[in-house]
Amino acid sequence: MKFHAEEFKHEQTEKIGILLVNLGSPDAPDAGSIRRFLKEFLSDHRVIEIPQFLWQLILNFIILPFRPRKLVPLYRAIWTPEGSPLVSIAEKQKNKLTSFFAEKSAEKSADKSSKDLIFALAMRYGKPDISSALRQLARNNAHKILVFPTYPQYSGTTTASIFDAVSSELGHWRWIPELRFINNYHDQDEHIQALADSVQAYWQSHAKAEKLVMSFHGLPQRNHLQGDPYYCQCHKTARLLAEKLELDETQWLITFQSRFGKAEWLKPYTSQSLQALAEQGVKSVDVICPGFSIDCLETLEEIAVENRDVFLNAGGEDYQYIPALNDSAENIEAMAQLIEQHIQGWQVISDPEDLAKRSGLKLKVES
């Protein structure tokens, strides 16, 4: 079924659409919602790269019947009155970016060629979905769309999966928009500075620990060996952040969390590293997750709770989790800078007469 934007008029003001995309979340912290979310997430061939016939047997007969119920109390522990932390904070990011560019546009209101941006939010899995968000932008006359996966580091399991979903949706469109895609921003100066500012601010209100642990989401080692740049980009982010904070090599380390199954994953593992630090006599650690732009189950539960227990039970005394950048002013500024960088050269015409001339139309003049 072909999609077309309803009630399109040539004289409508053309806009640039910015599609913000993150991973997603269950609709509610109950077994049914979690099961639906996991089924969609774990059925993505980019996420699980083993033969689908075998994986679907494992997924439908081993994981989905039991795993959702185990996750219910974990999701309930992080759930907020606004719902999923990941989705609600992503919505705040979108609203603050909308306000940021609206204020900037107002300052240049006399410029008829100033860029008119509209924002939409989507989740790769769950709601709001990518198809609906893209169609929303099209209905609002966005013929140029910048897709912004808010993952700082590129991976085939995350960023490429978003590209797949966007491509699948656009395959049903009659009028394809001009499209740009943010591949990564792991070494963007403004992003590194925002991370450093968040750490410094945390240290101003909390005692600085002996070690800063930079923990990233893990991937199977074979992904790295087959060419996925994620591992290298994580290391660059960590190095740049350490340099910005003026830490020497004894004051920080990089680790990888959330391994699954029996295959070898990216090392060193976060939980094992924290246990080893405590056993070596390190009494305090600060942990930050620079691969996450928004706090979610993985950071709020696995890192802030589970790994805290690992460290303390092994002899550590003080464990602090430094929150993700979320919707902080520094992060909004860094995201805005990235958007401005990627829409360079895209001009839209907002004057109705200029639009009509470009389209070969004549506007009716009211007497």
Secondary structure, DSSP 8 states (H G I E B T S, - for coil): --B--TT--TTS--EEEEEEEEEE--SSSSHHHHHHHHHHHHT-TTT--S-HHHHHHHIIIIITTTHHHHHHHHHHHH-BTTB-HHHHHHHHHHHHHHHHHHHHHHHTTT-TT---EEEEEEEEESSSBHHHHHHHHHHTTEEEEEEEE--SS--TTTHHHHHHHHHHHHTTBSS--EEEE----TT-HHHHHHHHHHHHHHHHHS---SEEEEEEE--BHHHHHTT--HHHHHHHHHHHHHHHTT--TTSEEEEEE---SSS-BSSSBHHHHHHHHHHTT--EEEEE-TT-SS--HIIIIIIIIIHHHHHHHTT--EEEEE---TT-HHHHHHHHHHHHHHTTT------HHHHHHHHT-------
